[in-house]
Amino acid sequence: MRSFRYVIVLLLAVLALGTTPVSAVQATKKGVSALNFNGVTTALADVRAGWYYAWSSNTQGITAPPGVEFVPMIWGRGSVTDAELNQARALGTTLLGFNEPDMAGQANMSVEQALDLWPRLQATGMRLGAPAVAFGGDQPGGWLDRFMSGAAARGYRVDFIPLHWYGSDFSRAATDHLRGYLQAVYDRYRKPIWLTEYALIDFTGPVPRYPSQAEQTDFVRNSTAMLQGLPFVERYAWFTLSTSTSPTGLYNGTAANESGAAYRAAG
């Protein structure tokens, strides 16, 4: 009887907490970035992502499958408005900070600008991720380092560190390169990591160079196995869901390519 009562109490507690059944979200750690495209809901369901984001405080018209969490983002200084902040709070519980503020073609913000605006993001009461730098998150004196130091000095809250990573080495060593970067950032700040953009793209030449499908598929298998096993990595998201957004996409419409099938199997 004691065992039976324990099971009943446990089930009641789960129901009271509103816990989502495991079958509804099969891979909470694994997510994906996505822009709207024809068949996006089907692809999101097929890839078995537990969450997604769309570089915006709103869903960009994407209808998520049941059990797939939307995570809003305040993209840049122009997004720090009452309308966008209220929208983010209405649609999610976790908020991603500015998108690549260290890049002229992205949010393009100074550390001081980001710090001055940070209390507006913090006031949402949502769990809050630092601005996601394009590179150099582990570098002393880099953009992220100066932001984190400034936030600490001002008593601001930063709950986790989103990172972006793109590898120019398409060999099997790429997974170790990624692991080393994540470990270095974690060792520096001792906060949970969200890898919100990652893929193999070589940006060192005049035009981006992309891996073959076989190279990408191999990296997807190896990197997801590594990420699943790193306890300080809370979440990760491949760049990106659709080949209509990037050659590194996982789906052609609603059909998974070879690397999409490998990502679907992860987690």
Secondary structure as GFF3:
##gff-version 3
##sequence-region A 1 267
A	DSSP	alpha_helix	2	17	.	.	.	ID=ss1
A	DSSP	beta_strand	30	33	.	.	.	ID=ss2
A	DSSP	alpha_helix	40	46	.	.	.	ID=ss3
A	DSSP	beta_strand	51	53	.	.	.	ID=ss4
A	DSSP	beta_strand	69	70	.	.	.	ID=ss5
A	DSSP	three_ten_helix	77	79	.	.	.	ID=ss6
A	DSSP	alpha_helix	82	91	.	.	.	ID=ss7
A	DSSP	beta_strand	94	96	.	.	.	ID=ss8
A	DSSP	alpha_helix	111	122	.	.	.	ID=ss9
A	DSSP	beta_strand	127	129	.	.	.	ID=ss10
A	DSSP	alpha_helix	143	154	.	.	.	ID=ss11
A	DSSP	beta_strand	161	167	.	.	.	ID=ss12
A	DSSP	alpha_helix	174	189	.	.	.	ID=ss13
A	DSSP	beta_strand	193	200	.	.	.	ID=ss14
A	DSSP	alpha_helix	213	229	.	.	.	ID=ss15
A	DSSP	beta_strand	233	238	.	.	.	ID=ss16
A	DSSP	beta_strand	251	252	.	.	.	ID=ss17
A	DSSP	beta_strand	255	256	.	.	.	ID=ss18
A	DSSP	alpha_helix	258	264	.	.	.	ID=ss19
###
